[in-house]
Amino acid sequence: ETALLNEINKLWADAILGNRDFYALAHSDLNAITTRKKAKSLPTSFFVKIGASLILLCWSISECYNNEYLGHQIWKDPTFAIFMCFGDLILLLLMWGISMHVWKSHGIDYMRLLDLQGTDVGRSKSPVAAVLQPLANEALLFLVTFIIFNKVMRGAWQGYINIATVHAIPVILGLYFLWRMVFPWEQRAPWLYMLWKVLAAPSYAVDFNA
């Protein structure tokens, strides 16, 4: 099937369009379709982690409700801002993975449009899984840490963990996430370069390409 479609694209580009660039474009689209067909599905362990994350998320929401109901304004603690910051980053990664799934299901070649071929996601046989599987691990770690922090700050585990120790937990979590954003360097370097281009874009001259 792939060989037949490849030959048809070549004949169409040579005989009708008269431009081999169209053949290269069609060949790239065909490769993208073939890659999507061969993409590995998400393993069962991923869905187990998602289920556990949903349970922990409900638990976390109940912790926030209990904090307000009992008058413990834990959100005023300075270290609570760490959870807010990295919680937003986890949500951002989740939206990124969902967007990739939607684009793939509608046949949008986001890899070429967003120039992701040189990234670890672009080299993966299942780009969506390459984003969502690490995200599931980070979400579990984040939610467990958030629940422990809230319970200790509310005095639920007095005698086991003191306040000074529990304040170190979100700091360590933040340092771990920062480390994960940089290493392994071979995988993170293309993404950090993209981030730099976005942040530095206002200082560049506007260049409209045809």
N, C-alpha and C positions, 0 to 999 in steps of 0.2 A: 504493500500500500504506500509506504513512504517513498520507495524508489519510483513508483508510477507517478505520484504527485510531484516528485522532484523533476522528472522528465517533462511533465506537462508545464510546469513553471518555466523551465528552461526554453521550451519551444515557444511559449507565449511571449517571453521576453525577447527572444531573438527574432522571431518571424513577424510578430505584430507590433510590439513596442519598439523594437530596434535599439534597445538599450540594455546592456548587460547589468547596469546598476539596478534595474528593476528585478532582474533575476536574483541578484544578491539579496535584495530586500525580501523577495518572496521566499528565498531559501532560508533566510533568518527567521521569518515567520513560521515556516514549516518546522524548523528545528525547535522553535519555542513550543509549538503545539505538541510535537513528539515528546519533548521533555516533560510537558505537563501530563501527558498520558502515562509516562513511566514513573512519575513522581511517587515516592513512597508515602503511604498513609501514616498518620500519627499512631504511635504505639499505644497499647492499652494502658501502660503506666502513665501516659500523659493525661488520659481522661480520669484516672484515679486521682492524680494530683489536682486536677481541676475540681473534682468533687470535694476533695479535702479542703481546697482553697475556698470554695463556696461555704462550707461549714464554718471554717475559721472566719470568713468575712461576716457571716451572721453573728458569730460570737463577738467579733470586734465591734459591730454595731451595737450589740447589747451592752458591751463595756462602756461605750460612749454614752449610751442612755443612762446607765447606772451612775456614771460620773456626774451627770447633770442632775439626776433625780436625788442623789445623796448630797449634792452641794459641793462635790470635789471638782473644782475648776482646773483639771489637769492640763487642759489645753493652754493655760497661761504659763506653764512651765517652759523655760527657754529651749530645753532639749526636745520638746514636742514638735518644734518647727522642723526638726530633722525628719520625723515621720511624714509631715505634710509635704516636704520637698521631694523625698524619694517615693512617696506614695503617688505623687503626680507623675513622676517618671515611669513608674510601673503602669499606670493608666495610659500614658503615652505609648509605651511599647505594646500594650494590649490593642489600642486603636490602630497602631501600625500593622500588627498581625492580621486584624480583622479586615483592614483595608486591602491588604495583599490578597487575602482570600476572596474578597468581592471582586477585585480586579481580575484575578485569575479565572474565576467562574464566569466572567463576562467576556473573556478572550482579550483583555487589554494587556498588551506587552509592556508592563510597567518596568521590566528590567532594562529595556532599551530606552524608554522614555525618561527614566530617572537616572540612567547611566550607572546601574548597579552591577554590571558584569564583573568588575574588578573587586567586588566585596565578597566576604564569606557567604553571604546570602545568595549572591549571583552564582557562585560556584556550587551551591548545594543542589542536590537532586530534588529536594522538597523545601523551597524557600520559606513557606509558611511555617513548617515544622522547625526550621532553623531559628525562627524568631520566637515561636510560642513555647517550645520545650524549655529553653533556658528561663523564659518568663515565668513558667509554672514553678520552677525551683525558687526563683527570687521572691515570688509572691508568697509561697509557703514560709520562707524565712522571715519575710517582712511581717506577716500577720501573726506568727508565733511570738516574735519579738514585741510587737505592739500590744498583744494581750498580756504578756508578762509585765511589761512596763506599766500598764494601767492598773493591774491588780496590785503590784507592789506599791505604787504611788497612792493607792487607796487604802493601804494598810492591810491587805488580805493575807499576806505572807510574812507578817512580822516575826522576827527571830530566825528567818531563813535567808532573806536577802535584805541588806540595809539600803537606805536611800542613796548613799554614795555609789554603791555598786550598780544600782538600777539606772542611775544617770549615765553610767559608762556604757550601758547596753546600746542605746541609740547612737552614741558616738562611734562605737566599734562597728555597728551596722552601716553607718554612713561611710566610714573608712573602707569597709569591705566593698560597698557599691562603687565608690570612687576607684578602687583598685580594679574592679571588674570593667569599668569604663575604659581603662587604659590597657589592660593586659587580658589575653595575649596580644602583644603589640602588632603582630602581623595581621591580625583580624581587625583590630580597632583603628589602625592608622588611616585606612581609606575613609572611615566614618568621621574621624576627627578632622581630616582634611576637608570633608564636605561641610562640617560644622564651622570650620574656620572661614571657608568661602562665604557661607551665609552671614556670619557675624561681620565679616570685612566688606561685604557687598556695598554698603552705603558709601564707602570711600573710593570705589572704583568708578571710572567713567562709564556712562551708559553706552552699550554697543548692541545695536539691533542687527541681527543676522537675517538674511533672506530665507 
